[in-house]
Amino acid sequence: MSQIILNGLTTEQLKELLVEVIAEHLSSASSVLSAAHSSQDQPTYLTRAEAAKLLQISLPTLNDYTKRGVISSYRIGANVRYKFSDIESALQERNFTTKRKGGRHGA
C-alpha cells in the first residue's frame, strides 16, 4: 500500500489528492455497474421444467407446443431452453375461453 506523507501538503493539495482517489473509485464502480447492466440485457433462458411450470402445462404439452411452433425453443449444447420473453408472449396470446365442448358446464 502506498503511503502519503501529509507533512508539507497544503489543504488544496490534499483536496486534489482526495478528488483523484474518489474519481478513480467511481470510475471503476461505474464500469462494474455498466457490465452488470449489459448482462441483464441478455435474454433469460428457462429450462423445460421451468417453462412448463410457468405456462401451467405438462412437459408433453410443452413438447407438443414446441413441435407445432406455438413456442420457440433453443438448443444450447445438449439442453433445450426457452426464452422468458417467448413464454410471456405465449401467455398473452393464449386463448382463455369459458365455452367448452361436452359435459355439463354451468349446471
Secondary structure, 3 states (H helix, E strand, C coil): CCCCCCCCCCHHHHHHHHHHHHHHHHHHHHHHHHHHHHHHCCCCEECHHHHHHHHCCCHHHHHHHHHHCCCCCEEECCEEEEEHHHHHHHHHHCCCCCCCCCCCCCC
